Structures are given as C-alpha cells and as structure tokens.
C-alpha cells in the first residue's frame, strides 16, 4: 500500500563500511520523520551489511535488503523501488551526507508544485584531501543551473541533476521508466528520460546534499562511468529527441571529443559536415570527412550544430556567432561539452 506522505529513500551500497554509518546518521538527523530508508546491499565483500543491520535494529524505518544477483547498482535500485511504500521517491548515495533540512525542503517544494515536477537543490563537494579544480568547477556549474533555473538547456553538457539529490512522485518516476533500462551511466540516462517526459525542475538554492569525493569513488573507477559512455547517451537522446532530418548536421570542433563524436556518428551512418577553428586541421580529411573553417556555415541555409569545443571563452564566441544569426540554443545548436 502506498503511503501518500511517506518518503522512500533508496540507497544501494557496496563496500561502504568507511562511510555508511555517517551517511545513515545524517538521515536520522532529518527535521522530518515521515521517511523510510530502503537500503540495499549490492554484493558487498566487507562488513557494510553488518554495520547497517545493527543500525536497522534500532529504527524500524530502516529496511535492509540484499541484491544477491551481483548484477550491479541498477538491479539494486530496482529492488529498492520494488520494496518502497512511499508516494515520494528519493535516492541517496551511501558515502554522502544530507543536510538536516534536505528531506523537508525537497518534500515541501514538491508538495507545492504537485505531480510533473522533480525537486532538487544545490550541492557541495567535500573531501579530506581537498576538492580538485574539476569537481569544484562542476559544483559551481551545477549550482549555477539551479540558480538560473535552466537545468535542461545544458543537458547535453553533463548530468544536470545529481543522482543522489532529487525527489519525485512515484507515479512520475514510473512513467519515466524508473530503473527499467540497463544503461550506464544510469543517473544521466534517467535525467534524459525525465526531460523526455517533460518532468519540470523545481530547485532549492540551499546546498542540501554533501557530496563526498575520494579516489575510489565509483564514478572515478567504474568503466561504466567513462566519458565514452556519456557521449553514447548524448548521441542516443539527441537523435531521438532533437535531430532534424531535414537540416544538415554540423559538428563544430576537432579535438578529442569532436573526433570521438565524428567517429561514432560515422559508425551510425549519420551524415554530417565538420568545421573547426584550428588552422592546422582545416582542409584535412578525417574519417572520410573534410574539415572546413567556420565560414562554411555561411554556405548552409538550414543546419543543426553540435559544439564539442570545451574552452569557455571559445564557447562565448560561438554563442555570439549563433546569436548574430538569430539561432537558438537547444533548437539550432547544442553544447556537448
């Protein structure tokens, strides 16, 4: 039976003995009590399960299960959702922390908006070793999306809603396919499906999720979260949701990411033109494609451009170029980095 006001927190864990007690403690300190923690052991080989079991005996809201299939986090998430009783679903990573007001804030905002929305907030990375510049930049970029309320306009750059920091009505999650697909990175794929199903974002400007960074974190070490998988997802959803067969497709940029995109499009037999700003590459033939300079765009009457240029200053110039031609982001051009 679904409890209309109950929040189900789905938390897979694997070999999280160093951090899981602190994680659960942050959940127990939440300012609201209408939650259940559906926590699923994803085939741990350390003593994580025993740690959680001892804690669960002290609080009946903590419900411990095991994923005995050893098929990975997606299967663990499916088990968690299947065992959940709440009308509101949220995720949590076993090595992260919640601000004490996190559940209350996400729940209150979602209660106000009703169905058709996903509730999220700003985040903060923390680490004993200090946060690297890459993660700090990602934190700032992600929080900027929350502040400007334009998450989906940058969906092809990176995952625009952090996987352990959202809350949604169970019906909306199920309508979006939940954890049905065996596609990694599973969090990014799910966000694309939220976008596809027109689930709008309501965001708090408070930093409610504390994201722990360390060298053995799954997102750093698991091959399923390598850059090429992110690009595969971007291509999949671009072709499904935005690709205009009546326009000429243009790839802008011939660096590492541009070459990988060109290669993957060629393998899919998707025709495209290729431009770049590097005079050393203009005129060369790569993957049977001749590289043009930017002026080539003036010869085209109708096109869609995918931008693979990562340099921020260059991206500003590219935006100015498209603005001068009255072209629209997420219609006429898309940033893939």
Secondary structure, 3 states (H helix, E strand, C coil): CCEEEEEEEEEEECCCCCCHHHHHHHHHCCCCCCEEEEEEECCCCCCHHHHHHHHHCCCCCEEEEECCCCCCHHHHHHHHHHHCCEEEEEECCCCCEECCCHHHHHHHHHHHHCCCEEEEEEEEEECCCCCCHHHHHHHHHHHHHHHHCCHHHHCCCCCCCCCCCEEEEHHHHHHCCCCCCCCCCHHHHHHHHHHHCCCEEEEEEEEEEEEECCCCCHHHHCHHHCHHHHHHHHHHHHHHHCCCCCCEEEEECCCHHHHHHHHHHHHCCCCCEEECCCCCCCCCEECCEEEECHHHHHHCCCEEEEECCCCHHHHHHHHHHHHHCCCCECCCEEECC
